Protein backbone atom coordinates (compact mmCIF):
# COMPACT_ATOMS: atom_id res chain seq x y z
CA UNK A 1 0.00 0.00 0.00
CA UNK A 2 1.04 3.59 -0.54
CA UNK A 3 2.94 5.37 2.22
CA UNK A 4 1.51 8.79 1.29
CA UNK A 5 0.37 10.52 4.48
CA UNK A 6 -3.34 11.29 4.58
CA UNK A 7 -2.87 14.81 5.91
CA UNK A 8 -0.18 17.30 6.75
CA UNK A 9 -0.10 17.53 10.53
CA UNK A 10 -3.22 18.49 12.44
CA UNK A 11 -4.10 21.92 10.94
CA UNK A 12 -6.29 22.62 7.93
CA UNK A 13 -4.40 23.58 4.77
CA UNK A 14 -4.31 27.36 4.58
CA UNK A 15 -3.48 27.26 0.90
CA UNK A 16 -2.35 24.91 -1.82
CA UNK A 17 -1.63 24.82 -5.53
CA UNK A 18 -1.05 22.40 -8.39
CA UNK A 19 1.19 23.02 -11.36
CA UNK A 20 1.21 20.74 -14.42
CA UNK A 21 4.00 21.17 -16.94
CA UNK A 22 5.82 19.34 -19.74
CA UNK A 23 8.85 17.28 -18.71
CA UNK A 24 11.41 19.86 -19.75
CA UNK A 25 14.41 20.81 -17.60
CA UNK A 26 13.56 24.51 -17.80
CA UNK A 27 10.43 23.82 -15.72
CA UNK A 28 12.50 22.80 -12.70
CA UNK A 29 13.21 26.45 -11.98
CA UNK A 30 9.54 27.36 -12.48
CA UNK A 31 8.43 24.70 -9.99
CA UNK A 32 11.03 25.80 -7.43
CA UNK A 33 10.07 29.45 -7.87
CA UNK A 34 6.35 28.65 -7.55
CA UNK A 35 6.90 26.96 -4.19
CA UNK A 36 9.17 29.77 -3.00
CA UNK A 37 6.71 32.49 -4.10
CA UNK A 38 3.69 30.78 -2.56
CA UNK A 39 5.46 30.12 0.76
CA UNK A 40 7.18 33.48 1.16
CA UNK A 41 4.26 35.29 2.83
CA UNK A 42 3.68 32.38 5.24
CA UNK A 43 7.18 31.52 6.42
CA UNK A 44 9.04 33.59 9.02
CA UNK A 45 12.16 35.23 7.61
CA UNK A 46 15.36 33.42 8.49
CA UNK A 47 13.70 30.08 9.32
CA UNK A 48 15.44 28.25 6.47
CA UNK A 49 12.22 26.41 5.59
CA UNK A 50 11.66 28.45 2.44
CA UNK A 51 15.01 27.54 0.91
CA UNK A 52 14.78 23.93 2.11
CA UNK A 53 11.35 23.52 0.50
CA UNK A 54 12.60 25.10 -2.74
CA UNK A 55 15.70 22.89 -2.79
CA UNK A 56 13.79 19.66 -2.15
CA UNK A 57 11.11 20.61 -4.69
CA UNK A 58 13.82 21.24 -7.25
CA UNK A 59 15.35 17.82 -6.59
CA UNK A 60 12.02 15.97 -6.90
CA UNK A 61 11.03 17.80 -10.07
CA UNK A 62 14.46 17.20 -11.62
CA UNK A 63 14.08 13.46 -10.96
CA UNK A 64 10.53 13.43 -12.34
CA UNK A 65 11.51 15.31 -15.50
CA UNK A 66 14.45 12.96 -16.09
CA UNK A 67 12.27 9.89 -15.54
CA UNK A 68 9.49 11.19 -17.80
CA UNK A 69 11.91 12.04 -20.61
CA UNK A 70 13.29 8.49 -20.50
CA UNK A 71 9.82 7.05 -21.27
CA UNK A 72 8.65 6.06 -24.75
CA UNK A 73 5.46 8.08 -24.27
CA UNK A 74 6.31 11.43 -22.69
CA UNK A 75 3.66 12.76 -20.33
CA UNK A 76 3.40 15.86 -18.11
CA UNK A 77 4.79 16.19 -14.60
CA UNK A 78 2.52 17.44 -11.83
CA UNK A 79 3.55 19.33 -8.70
CA UNK A 80 1.17 19.79 -5.78
CA UNK A 81 2.07 21.76 -2.66
CA UNK A 82 0.04 22.46 0.45
CA UNK A 83 0.75 23.87 3.89
CA UNK A 84 -1.12 24.24 7.13
CA UNK A 85 -1.65 26.99 9.66
CA UNK A 86 0.42 25.06 12.21
CA UNK A 87 3.54 25.26 10.06
CA UNK A 88 3.77 22.11 7.95
CA UNK A 89 4.28 21.76 4.21
CA UNK A 90 3.80 18.80 1.92
CA UNK A 91 5.02 18.68 -1.69
CA UNK A 92 4.03 15.89 -4.08
CA UNK A 93 5.47 15.34 -7.56
CA UNK A 94 3.82 12.90 -9.99
CA UNK A 95 5.27 11.42 -13.18
CA UNK A 96 4.06 8.53 -15.33
CA UNK A 97 7.48 6.85 -15.55
CA UNK A 98 7.97 3.31 -14.27
CA UNK A 99 10.51 2.49 -11.60
CA UNK A 100 11.04 3.72 -8.10
CA UNK A 101 13.67 6.20 -7.02
CA UNK A 102 16.16 4.93 -4.47
CA UNK A 103 18.77 6.87 -2.53
CA UNK A 104 22.35 6.06 -3.53
CA UNK A 105 24.43 3.77 -1.40
CA UNK A 106 27.13 5.82 0.22
CA UNK A 107 28.10 9.35 -0.63
CA UNK A 108 28.20 10.34 -4.33
CA UNK A 109 31.57 11.30 -5.80
CA UNK A 110 32.37 14.99 -5.41
CA UNK A 111 32.60 15.35 -9.20
CA UNK A 112 29.32 13.49 -9.92
CA UNK A 113 26.51 15.56 -11.45
CA UNK A 114 23.77 13.24 -10.21
CA UNK A 115 22.91 11.19 -7.14
CA UNK A 116 22.35 13.79 -4.44
CA UNK A 117 18.61 14.53 -4.71
CA UNK A 118 17.25 11.68 -2.62
CA UNK A 119 20.19 11.98 -0.25
CA UNK A 120 19.20 15.62 0.38
CA UNK A 121 15.59 14.53 0.78
CA UNK A 122 16.62 11.96 3.39
CA UNK A 123 18.68 14.55 5.27
CA UNK A 124 16.33 17.54 5.27
CA UNK A 125 12.71 16.37 4.91
CA UNK A 126 10.72 15.57 8.03
CA UNK A 127 9.36 12.58 6.11
CA UNK A 128 9.27 11.41 2.50
CA UNK A 129 8.14 8.46 0.44
CA UNK A 130 7.01 7.03 -2.87
CA UNK A 131 3.46 6.08 -3.80
CA UNK A 132 3.10 3.66 -6.71
CA UNK A 133 -0.65 3.12 -6.28
CA UNK A 134 -1.92 6.15 -8.16
CA UNK A 135 -4.96 6.14 -10.46
CA UNK A 136 -3.10 7.40 -13.55
CA UNK A 137 -0.12 5.11 -13.12
CA UNK A 138 3.45 6.14 -12.57
CA UNK A 139 4.40 7.32 -9.12
CA UNK A 140 4.18 10.17 -6.65
CA UNK A 141 7.25 11.14 -4.67
CA UNK A 142 6.45 13.38 -1.71
CA UNK A 143 8.05 15.08 1.26
CA UNK A 144 6.92 16.96 4.32
CA UNK A 145 8.58 19.70 6.33
CA UNK A 146 7.18 20.37 9.78
CA UNK A 147 7.39 23.20 12.22
CA UNK A 148 8.47 26.52 10.85
CA UNK A 149 6.61 28.26 13.69
N, C-alpha and C positions, 0 to 999 in steps of 0.2 A: 504494500500500500504506500501511497505517497506520504512523504514526511513534511509536506507543506503545512505550516501552522495555520490554524483556522482563523486566528485574529492576531493583531499586533497588540500585545499587552492589554490591560483592562480598559483603557479609554476608547471613546468613539473616534473614528478617523475625523480629523478636522478638515482635511482636504486630501484629494488624490488626483492623479491624472494617468492617462494611458497615451502612449505615443507609438504609432506603427510606422515603420519605415523600411525601405529596401535594404538588403544586406550589402551595404557599401561602406567601406572604412570611413568615409567622410562623415557618416552619421554617428560615429562613436562620440565625436566632440559635441554634436547636437544633443545627444542623450545625456551626456555628462552636464552640459550647460543647462538643460531643462531641469534636471534634479537640483542643481545648485541654485538656479533662479527661483524655483518653487519653494525651496527650503529657506532661503535667505531671510525672509521676514519672520520665520518661526524659530530660528535657532539663535541662541545667545552668541554674540560676538566672542571670538576667542575660545569657543568650546572644542573646536577641532572636528566636530561632527559633520559640519558642512563639507569640508575637504575630504573626510573619510568616506562619506556617502558618495561624493563625486568620483573619487578614486575607484571605489568598489563597483560602482555603476559602470564606469569606463571599462574595467576589467571584464565584467560579465557581458557587456555588449560587444566588446572585441571578440570574445570567445564565440558568442552567438553568430556574429557576422562571419567569422572564419568558418564555423561549422556549416552555416547555410550556404556559403559560396562553394563549399566542397561537395554539395549535393547535386545530383543530376537535374532535379527540378528545384530551381531557386525560388524560395518563398520569403515573405517579409519577416522581419523580427519585430517583436512587440515588447515594449517596456511598460511596466505598471509600477507606480510608486504611491505609497500612502503613508500618512503619519498621524499620530494621535496627540490629543491634548496633554497626555502625561509624558510626552517626550520619547516616543518610539517611532522608528521608521522601518518600513518594509519595502524592498525593491524586488520585483520579479521580472525576469527576462525570458521570453519564450522564443524558441526557434523550432522549425520542423525537422531538423537534422537528426539522424539516428546517433546512437552512442551516448555515453555518459561521461562527463568531464571528471577527471580524477586528479587530485593534487600530485605533483611530482614527488618521487622518493628522493629525499635529501634536498640539498640546496642547489639550485641551478647554477651553472657556471657564470662567472661574472660577465663574460663576453656574450652570453646567450641572449637572443632577442625575445625569446618566448619562455614560458614555464613559471612565471611568477604570479599570475593572476589568482589562481586558486590558493596559492600559498599566502598571498596578501589577504584573501577572503578568510582563510583559516585563522590568521593572526588578528585581524581587526574587527570582523563581524561578531556580534553577540551570538548569532546562530546563522547557519546557512544549510542549504540542502538542494537536492535535485528531485523533481517530481516527473516521473515518466508516464503517469496515468492521467493524461490530459485529453480532452475530447477531440482536439484537432490532430493529435499525434505529436511527435517530437518530444520536447522536454521543456520544463520550466526550471531555471536555476534561480534561487532566491537567497536573500540575506536580510537580516534584521540588525538594527542598531538601537540599543535601548539607552534611555536616561541621559538626555542632554540638559535636563533641568538643572 
